[in-house]
Amino acid sequence: MPQAPMPLKAYKVQDMLVFATKGTEAKLLAAPRIRTVEEWRIEVGAWVALRAEREPQLDELLDPSRTEAYIHEAS
């Protein structure tokens, strides 16, 4: 039996609102908009310090038609 997809939840990564199933997924989605891959490679400590903070009060902004992680464009 196929497993139901995990629901998307709101996370803040710096000033971006990201909807993802986990904080790690939100961080991976937002990171390329913050710095290039090469910049992250040079400054690995910044990558480690990058946080995806759960924002349950923003869950209501989720676009119910979306099923995959995305960056909320109004953020």
N, C-alpha and C positions, 0 to 999 in steps of 0.2 A: 504494500500500500504506500503511495507517495506521501512524503511528509509535507505538511503545510509550511509555507515560507514563514520565516520569523518576521514579526511586524517591524516596520521602520519606526525609529524613535529619534527625537530631536537631540542634537549635540551641538555645542559651540566649540569651534576650533578657531582660536583668535577671534576675529570679528565675523566669521562666517557661520551661518546656520546650516548644518548638514543633517540630513535624515539618513540613518543607517541602522543596521541591526545591532552593531557593536561600536564602541568607541574606537577600536583599532581600525575598523572599516572607515569611519568618519575621518580619522587622521590621515589614512592613506589617500582618501579622495581629495582632501583639502590641501595636503602638502605641496603638490605641484603648482598650485595657485599662489603659494606663499614664497617658494624658492624653486629654482631649477634642481633637477636631480644631481647635477654636478655640485651645486652649492651645498646640498644636503650631504653629499659624500665628503666634502671638505670639512664641514662642520657637523660631525655626527652628534656631538653633544647637544646641538640645537634640535636635532631630530628627536633625541631621547627626551628632551624637555618639552617638546610639543605635546599639548594635552587636548583631548576631546572631553569636554565637560558635559555631563548629562543635564539636559534642560527640560524636564517633564512638563513644565508650564507652557512650553512652546510646541508640544505634540499636536495641538489643535491646528497648527499651520500646515500640517502634512497634506499633501495633495493625494487624496485617496485613490486616484487613478495610477499612481506610481507604485511599482513593485520592487524596483531596484534602488539602491542608494543613490542619492543625488544632493547637490548643493542647492539650497533654496536661493533663488536668484534675487530676491528682494533684500537679501542680507549683505 
